[in-house]
Amino acid sequence: MSSRPFRPAVCWAALACLVVPMFASYFFDDSLSSVSHLFRDPGSLALGWDSRDLGNFIGDYSLLCVCGGLIVGGILLDMFGIRLMGSVFVGMMLLGGILAYTGVAAGLPKAEAIALGRAGRMLFGLGSEIAGVAVTRSIAKWFKGSSHMSLAMGLQLAIARSGTALALIAAPFIVGVPKSYYSLADTARPALTGLFLLLAGAAAWAVFVGMDRGFDSRMGLKRGRGTIEEEDKFSFRDILGLLRNRRFVTIGLLCVTFYCCVSSFKKFGTSVVIPRFGIEDSAAGIMVAMIPFFTIVFTPMFGALVDKTGRAVRWMVLGAAAVLGGHLCLAFAPQGVQFFGYAGIALLGLGYSLVPSAMWPSVPRLVSERNLGTAYSLIYWIQNVGLFFVPKAVGHIFVASPGLEGVVKVEWIFISLGICAVALALSLQEKSKKSENILQI
């Protein structure tokens, strides 16, 4: 058995294949985010959806995840392996994307269009989340023992989030903002672009499956020779063991509060910054796109810094505080002064780079390798509970409270979540001080 199965270049090539489906997933997920403000005037849309309909459509991404799909998917990854189950869920992501696109493009009656679109979002969401678990676990496998694991995970996050950045910038131009009226074709074109990217992502995943089979062969990890069979043995006691790990649970809670502060905000970001700071419709998408663009630049840098210096929990504290500061700026900065809008978004982008670059590589230090699929799935499940409810709440607020009143109410949700994220990061720091210093604070 070889201790160094491949040259580093081959490992980076495998990473290149892994980022393509995630890039496509992020683009498709955010294909309507930078035109969310259009849904505050449903009369201008042939689609006829309002902000509440959009919020339900967005939130249903997480419904199957919340209802146990993520837990089951993570267990299946641990039981049957990355290649088989990862392929199943990449396929589910693609099928969900097809159904969601059909819901917004086919010209069905409103109720039927919403039902089909939401069903597609559910399948797309579960497929994307488990595919994300498979990708994260694959990186942990290929870069195990390397001094570049945090850098690799940071690069994956950065490139994946460039899909969000591209969607946020391109969607207004693809739709043709501004217009007095938007046809079905107008609002569906960003999703169609995302669908083509999902097809490319499925092809790249197929290439990775072949590479991973070669990895196992080179390492001597073949069924019948004992190694994979031992690693794939799963016990439900493993879940209880994870839930008894206080640092693991704290990371899960930090994940949900932190990601809701940023990911849920991005879905309605233009609905916040346009009335608060007087941003033009087309420029608002570019402003919100600063969040993923910051991660493209800073997440790999921070990942490399974590690899070099450790101190993962301190980076999480700093990142959570930056996100809280960003929302305080967006909520209470002087009305109509665009500088403060850009400053708030920049803080969100910095925080969105800091926390994940330290958080995700910390999980393999707390959990055994054979339970990584289940561990990441549990964290994603906790995260998706928030990602299911928060967009729905935001959509309802925007319908019930138009104008700046709704914006302030929405920002109070994000500020509250930001306070919780900072408290949890500080709690994790305290727990790590009392432990064996696994997270190198």
C-alpha positions as CSV (number, residue, x, y, z in Angstrom):
1,M,0.0,0.0,0.0
2,S,1.4,3.4,-1.0
3,S,1.4,6.2,1.6
4,R,1.6,8.8,-1.2
5,P,-0.8,7.5,-3.8
6,F,-0.6,10.4,-6.2
7,R,1.5,13.4,-7.0
8,P,0.1,16.7,-5.6
9,A,-0.8,17.8,-9.1
10,V,-3.2,14.8,-9.4
11,C,-4.9,15.7,-6.0
12,W,-5.4,19.3,-7.3
13,A,-6.8,17.9,-10.5
14,A,-9.3,15.9,-8.5
15,L,-10.2,19.0,-6.6
16,A,-10.8,20.8,-9.9
17,C,-13.4,18.2,-10.8
18,L,-15.1,18.5,-7.5
19,V,-15.6,22.2,-7.6
20,V,-17.5,22.2,-10.9
21,P,-20.8,20.6,-9.6
22,M,-20.6,22.9,-6.5
23,F,-20.1,26.0,-8.7
24,A,-23.1,25.0,-10.8
25,S,-25.2,24.3,-7.7
26,Y,-24.4,27.7,-6.2
27,F,-25.2,29.5,-9.5
28,F,-28.5,27.7,-9.9
29,D,-29.5,28.3,-6.2
30,D,-28.9,32.0,-6.5
31,S,-30.2,32.5,-10.0
32,L,-33.1,34.7,-8.8
33,S,-31.5,36.3,-5.8
34,S,-30.3,39.6,-7.4
35,V,-33.8,40.2,-8.9
36,S,-35.7,39.4,-5.7
37,H,-36.9,43.0,-5.5
38,L,-39.0,42.4,-8.7
39,F,-41.2,40.1,-6.7
40,R,-42.3,43.0,-4.5
41,D,-44.4,44.1,-7.5
42,P,-45.9,40.8,-8.8
43,G,-48.0,42.7,-11.3
44,S,-44.9,43.4,-13.4
45,L,-44.2,39.6,-13.7
46,A,-45.9,37.2,-16.1
47,L,-44.9,34.6,-13.5
48,G,-47.2,36.4,-11.0
49,W,-45.3,35.4,-7.9
50,D,-44.8,37.8,-4.9
51,S,-42.1,37.9,-2.3
52,R,-44.0,35.4,-0.1
53,D,-44.1,32.9,-3.1
54,L,-40.4,33.5,-3.7
55,G,-39.6,33.0,0.0
56,N,-41.4,29.7,0.0
57,F,-39.7,28.7,-3.2
58,I,-36.3,29.5,-1.8
59,G,-37.0,28.0,1.7
60,D,-38.2,24.7,0.2
61,Y,-34.6,24.0,-0.9
62,S,-34.1,22.8,2.7
63,L,-37.4,21.0,3.3
64,L,-36.3,17.4,2.5
65,C,-33.0,18.2,4.3
66,V,-34.8,19.2,7.5
67,C,-37.2,16.2,7.3
68,G,-34.3,13.8,7.7
69,G,-33.0,13.6,4.2
70,L,-29.6,14.9,5.1
71,I,-29.1,12.5,8.0
72,V,-30.1,9.6,5.9
73,G,-27.9,10.8,3.1
74,G,-24.9,11.1,5.3
75,I,-25.5,7.7,6.7
76,L,-25.7,6.3,3.2
77,L,-22.5,8.0,2.3
78,D,-20.7,6.3,5.2
79,M,-22.3,2.9,4.4
80,F,-22.0,2.7,0.6
81,G,-19.2,5.1,-0.2
82,I,-18.7,8.5,-1.8
83,R,-18.7,7.3,-5.4
84,L,-22.1,5.5,-5.4
85,M,-24.1,7.8,-3.2
86,G,-22.5,10.9,-4.4
87,S,-23.5,10.0,-7.9
88,V,-27.1,9.4,-6.8
89,F,-27.3,12.8,-5.2
90,V,-25.6,14.7,-8.0
91,G,-28.3,13.1,-10.2
92,M,-31.0,14.2,-7.8
93,M,-29.5,17.8,-7.9
94,L,-29.8,17.8,-11.7
95,L,-33.3,16.3,-11.7
96,G,-34.5,18.9,-9.2
97,G,-33.0,21.7,-11.3
98,I,-34.9,20.5,-14.3
99,L,-38.2,20.4,-12.3
100,A,-37.6,23.9,-10.7
101,Y,-36.8,25.4,-14.1
102,T,-39.9,23.9,-15.6
103,G,-42.0,25.4,-12.8
104,V,-40.8,28.9,-13.6
105,A,-40.7,28.6,-17.4
106,A,-43.5,26.3,-18.6
107,G,-46.4,28.8,-18.3
108,L,-48.4,26.6,-16.0
109,P,-51.2,28.1,-13.9
110,K,-49.8,29.9,-10.9
111,A,-50.7,27.2,-8.3
112,E,-49.3,24.4,-10.5
113,A,-46.1,26.4,-11.3
114,I,-45.4,27.0,-7.7
115,A,-46.1,23.4,-6.7
116,L,-43.8,22.1,-9.4
117,G,-41.1,24.7,-8.8
118,R,-41.1,24.0,-5.0
119,A,-40.9,20.2,-5.6
120,G,-37.9,20.8,-7.8
121,R,-36.3,23.0,-5.2
122,M,-36.8,20.3,-2.6
123,L,-35.0,17.6,-4.8
124,F,-32.4,20.1,-5.9
125,G,-31.7,21.1,-2.3
126,L,-31.3,17.6,-0.9
127,G,-29.2,16.6,-3.9
128,S,-27.0,19.7,-3.6
129,E,-26.5,19.3,0.2
130,I,-25.5,15.7,0.1
131,A,-23.3,16.3,-3.0
132,G,-21.7,19.0,-0.9
133,V,-21.1,16.5,1.9
134,A,-19.6,14.1,-0.6
135,V,-17.3,16.8,-2.0
136,T,-16.2,17.9,1.5
137,R,-15.5,14.3,2.5
138,S,-13.7,13.6,-0.7
139,I,-11.4,16.6,-0.1
140,A,-10.7,15.3,3.5
141,K,-9.9,11.9,2.0
142,W,-7.6,13.1,-0.8
143,F,-5.8,15.6,1.3
144,K,-5.6,13.6,4.5
145,G,-2.2,14.1,6.2
146,S,-1.5,17.0,3.9
147,S,-0.6,20.5,5.2
148,H,-2.9,21.9,2.5
149,M,-6.3,20.6,3.6
150,S,-7.7,23.9,4.8
151,L,-6.3,25.5,1.6
152,A,-8.0,22.9,-0.5
153,M,-11.4,23.3,1.3
154,G,-11.0,27.1,1.1
155,L,-10.4,26.9,-2.6
156,Q,-13.4,24.7,-3.1
157,L,-15.6,27.1,-1.2
158,A,-14.1,30.1,-3.1
159,I,-14.7,28.7,-6.5
160,A,-18.1,27.3,-5.6
161,R,-19.2,30.7,-4.3
162,S,-18.0,32.3,-7.5
163,G,-21.1,30.6,-8.9
164,T,-23.1,32.8,-6.6
165,A,-21.1,35.9,-7.5
166,L,-21.7,35.2,-11.2
167,A,-25.4,34.6,-10.7
168,L,-25.9,37.8,-8.6
169,I,-24.1,39.9,-11.2
170,A,-25.4,38.3,-14.4
171,A,-29.1,37.7,-13.4
172,P,-30.2,41.3,-13.8
173,F,-28.6,41.5,-17.2
174,I,-29.9,38.1,-18.3
175,V,-33.4,39.1,-17.2
176,G,-33.1,42.5,-18.8
177,V,-33.6,44.8,-15.7
178,P,-35.1,47.4,-15.7
179,K,-38.3,46.8,-17.6
180,S,-41.9,47.7,-17.0
181,Y,-43.0,44.1,-17.5
182,Y,-41.1,40.7,-17.4
183,S,-42.1,37.7,-19.5
184,L,-41.8,34.1,-18.4
185,A,-38.7,33.8,-20.6
186,D,-37.2,36.8,-18.9
187,T,-37.4,35.4,-15.4
188,A,-36.6,31.8,-16.5
189,R,-33.3,32.6,-18.4
190,P,-31.0,32.7,-15.3
191,A,-32.3,29.2,-14.3
192,L,-31.8,27.9,-17.8
193,T,-28.2,29.1,-17.7
194,G,-27.8,27.3,-14.3
195,L,-29.3,24.1,-15.8
196,F,-26.6,24.0,-18.4
197,L,-24.0,24.4,-15.7
198,L,-25.6,21.6,-13.7
199,L,-25.1,19.3,-16.7
200,A,-21.4,20.3,-16.8
201,G,-21.2,19.6,-13.1
202,A,-22.6,16.1,-13.5
203,A,-20.0,15.4,-16.2
204,A,-17.1,16.6,-14.0
205,W,-18.4,14.4,-11.1
206,A,-18.2,11.4,-13.4
207,V,-14.6,12.2,-14.2
208,F,-13.8,12.4,-10.4
209,V,-15.5,9.0,-9.8
210,G,-13.0,7.5,-12.2
211,M,-10.1,9.2,-10.4
212,D,-11.3,8.2,-7.0
213,R,-11.6,4.6,-8.1
214,G,-7.9,4.8,-9.1
215,F,-7.1,6.4,-5.7
216,D,-8.6,3.5,-3.8
217,S,-6.9,1.0,-6.1
218,R,-3.5,2.6,-5.5
219,M,-4.1,2.7,-1.8
220,G,-5.3,-0.9,-1.6
221,L,-8.8,0.1,-0.6
222,K,-10.8,-2.6,-2.3
223,R,-13.8,-4.4,-1.1
224,G,-12.9,-7.9,0.0
225,R,-9.6,-6.7,1.4
226,G,-11.0,-5.4,4.6
227,T,-10.2,-1.7,4.7
228,I,-13.4,-0.2,3.2
229,E,-15.6,-2.8,4.8
230,E,-14.4,-1.7,8.2
231,E,-14.7,2.0,7.4
232,D,-18.2,1.5,6.0
233,K,-19.6,-0.2,9.1
234,F,-22.1,2.1,10.6
235,S,-23.8,2.1,14.0
236,F,-26.6,4.5,15.1
237,R,-24.6,4.9,18.3
238,D,-22.2,7.0,16.2
239,I,-24.9,9.7,15.9
240,L,-25.4,9.7,19.7
241,G,-21.6,9.9,20.1
242,L,-21.5,13.0,17.8
243,L,-24.4,14.6,19.7
244,R,-22.6,14.1,23.0
245,N,-19.6,16.0,21.6
246,R,-20.2,19.5,22.9
247,R,-17.7,21.1,20.5
248,F,-19.3,19.4,17.5
249,V,-22.8,20.5,18.6
250,T,-21.5,24.0,19.1
251,I,-20.0,24.1,15.6
252,G,-23.4,22.9,14.2
253,L,-25.3,25.7,16.0
254,L,-22.7,28.2,14.9
255,C,-23.1,27.0,11.4
256,V,-26.9,27.6,11.3
257,T,-26.8,31.0,12.9
258,F,-23.9,32.2,10.8
259,Y,-25.0,30.9,7.5
260,C,-28.6,32.3,8.0
261,C,-27.0,35.7,8.5
262,V,-25.3,35.5,5.1
263,S,-26.9,32.9,2.9
264,S,-30.5,33.9,3.7
265,F,-29.6,37.6,3.4
266,K,-28.2,37.1,-0.1
267,K,-31.5,35.7,-1.3
268,F,-33.1,39.1,-0.5
269,G,-30.1,41.4,-0.5
270,T,-31.3,43.6,-3.3
271,S,-34.6,44.1,-1.5
272,V,-32.6,45.5,1.4
273,V,-29.9,47.7,-0.2
274,I,-32.1,49.3,-2.8
275,P,-34.5,51.1,-0.4
276,R,-31.9,51.6,2.3
277,F,-29.1,53.2,0.2
278,G,-30.8,54.3,-3.0
279,I,-28.8,51.8,-5.2
280,E,-29.8,51.4,-8.8
281,D,-31.4,48.0,-9.6
282,S,-28.6,46.8,-11.8
283,A,-25.9,48.1,-9.4
284,A,-27.6,46.4,-6.4
285,G,-26.8,42.9,-7.8
286,I,-23.2,43.9,-8.1
287,M,-23.2,45.3,-4.5
288,V,-24.6,42.0,-3.1
289,A,-22.2,40.0,-5.3
290,M,-19.3,41.5,-3.2
291,I,-20.1,38.9,-0.6
292,P,-19.1,35.9,-2.7
293,F,-16.4,37.9,-4.5
294,F,-14.8,38.5,-1.1
295,T,-14.8,34.8,-0.4
296,I,-13.2,34.0,-3.8
297,V,-10.2,36.2,-2.7
298,F,-10.1,35.7,1.0
299,T,-11.3,32.1,1.8
300,P,-8.2,30.4,0.2
301,M,-6.0,33.0,1.9
302,F,-7.6,32.4,5.3
303,G,-7.6,28.7,4.7
304,A,-3.8,28.8,4.1
305,L,-3.4,30.9,7.2
306,V,-5.3,28.4,9.3
307,D,-3.1,25.6,8.0
308,K,0.0,27.6,8.9
309,T,-1.0,29.2,12.3
310,G,-3.9,27.1,13.6
311,R,-6.1,29.1,16.0
312,A,-9.2,28.0,14.1
313,V,-11.6,29.1,16.8
314,R,-10.3,32.6,17.0
315,W,-10.9,33.0,13.3
316,M,-14.5,31.8,13.8
317,V,-15.0,34.5,16.5
318,L,-13.6,37.2,14.4
319,G,-15.7,36.1,11.4
320,A,-18.9,36.0,13.3
321,A,-18.2,39.4,14.8
322,A,-17.6,40.8,11.3
323,V,-21.0,39.5,10.1
324,L,-22.8,41.0,13.1
325,G,-21.0,44.3,12.4
326,G,-22.1,44.2,8.8
327,H,-25.8,43.8,9.6
328,L,-25.6,46.5,12.2
329,C,-24.2,48.8,9.5
330,L,-26.9,47.8,7.0
331,A,-29.7,48.4,9.6
332,F,-28.6,51.6,11.3
333,A,-26.2,53.5,9.0
334,P,-27.5,56.8,7.6
335,Q,-30.2,56.4,5.1
336,G,-29.2,56.8,1.4
337,V,-25.4,56.9,2.0
338,Q,-24.1,54.3,-0.3
339,F,-20.7,54.1,1.3
340,F,-22.2,52.4,4.4
341,G,-24.0,49.9,2.2
342,Y,-20.8,48.9,0.6
343,A,-19.1,48.8,4.0
344,G,-21.8,46.5,5.5
345,I,-21.6,44.1,2.5
346,A,-17.8,44.1,2.7
347,L,-18.0,43.0,6.4
348,L,-20.4,40.3,5.5
349,G,-18.0,39.1,2.8
350,L,-15.0,39.1,5.2
351,G,-17.0,37.1,7.8
352,Y,-18.2,34.7,5.1
353,S,-14.6,34.0,4.3
354,L,-13.2,33.7,7.8
355,V,-15.7,31.3,9.5
356,P,-16.0,28.6,6.9
357,S,-12.2,28.5,6.2
358,A,-11.7,27.7,9.9
359,M,-14.9,25.7,10.6
360,W,-15.1,23.0,8.0
361,P,-11.4,21.8,8.3
362,S,-12.0,21.6,12.1
363,V,-14.6,18.9,11.8
364,P,-12.1,16.1,10.8
365,R,-10.1,17.0,13.9
366,L,-13.1,16.3,16.1
367,V,-14.6,13.2,14.3
368,S,-13.2,9.9,13.1
369,E,-12.9,9.5,9.4
370,R,-15.4,6.7,9.0
371,N,-18.1,9.0,10.5
372,L,-17.2,12.2,8.5
373,G,-20.2,11.8,6.1
374,T,-22.6,11.5,9.0
375,A,-20.9,14.4,10.9
376,Y,-21.0,16.8,8.0
377,S,-24.6,15.8,7.3
378,L,-25.6,16.5,10.8
379,I,-24.1,20.0,10.6
380,Y,-25.8,20.6,7.2
381,W,-29.1,19.4,8.7
382,I,-28.8,21.8,11.6
383,Q,-27.9,24.5,9.0
384,N,-30.8,23.7,6.8
385,V,-33.3,24.1,9.6
386,G,-32.5,27.8,9.6
387,L,-32.2,28.0,5.8
388,F,-35.8,26.6,5.6
389,F,-37.5,29.0,8.0
390,V,-35.6,32.2,7.6
391,P,-36.3,32.9,3.9
392,K,-40.0,32.1,4.5
393,A,-40.0,34.6,7.4
394,V,-38.3,37.3,5.3
395,G,-40.7,36.8,2.4
396,H,-43.7,37.1,4.7
397,I,-42.3,40.3,6.3
398,F,-41.7,42.0,3.0
399,V,-45.3,41.3,1.9
400,A,-46.8,42.4,5.3
401,S,-44.5,45.4,5.7
402,P,-43.6,47.2,2.5
403,G,-40.9,49.8,2.2
404,L,-38.3,50.6,4.8
405,E,-40.3,49.2,7.7
406,G,-40.0,45.7,6.3
407,V,-36.3,46.2,5.7
408,V,-35.7,47.1,9.3
409,K,-37.7,44.2,10.6
410,V,-35.8,41.8,8.3
411,E,-32.4,43.2,9.5
412,W,-33.4,42.6,13.1
413,I,-33.7,38.9,12.3
414,F,-30.2,38.9,10.9
415,I,-28.8,41.0,13.8
416,S,-30.3,38.5,16.4
417,L,-28.8,35.6,14.5
418,G,-25.4,37.4,14.4
419,I,-25.4,37.9,18.1
420,C,-26.1,34.2,18.6
421,A,-23.3,33.4,16.2
422,V,-20.8,35.5,18.2
423,A,-21.9,33.9,21.5
424,L,-21.5,30.4,20.1
425,A,-18.1,31.1,18.7
426,L,-17.0,32.5,22.1
427,S,-18.5,29.4,23.7
428,L,-16.5,27.1,21.4
429,Q,-13.4,29.0,22.2
430,E,-14.0,28.5,25.9
431,K,-14.7,24.7,25.4
432,S,-11.5,24.3,23.3
433,K,-9.4,26.0,26.1
434,K,-10.7,23.4,28.5
435,S,-10.0,20.5,26.1
436,E,-6.9,19.0,24.6
437,N,-6.5,22.1,22.3
438,I,-7.5,20.1,19.2
439,L,-8.6,23.2,17.4
440,Q,-5.3,25.0,18.2
441,I,-6.8,28.2,19.7
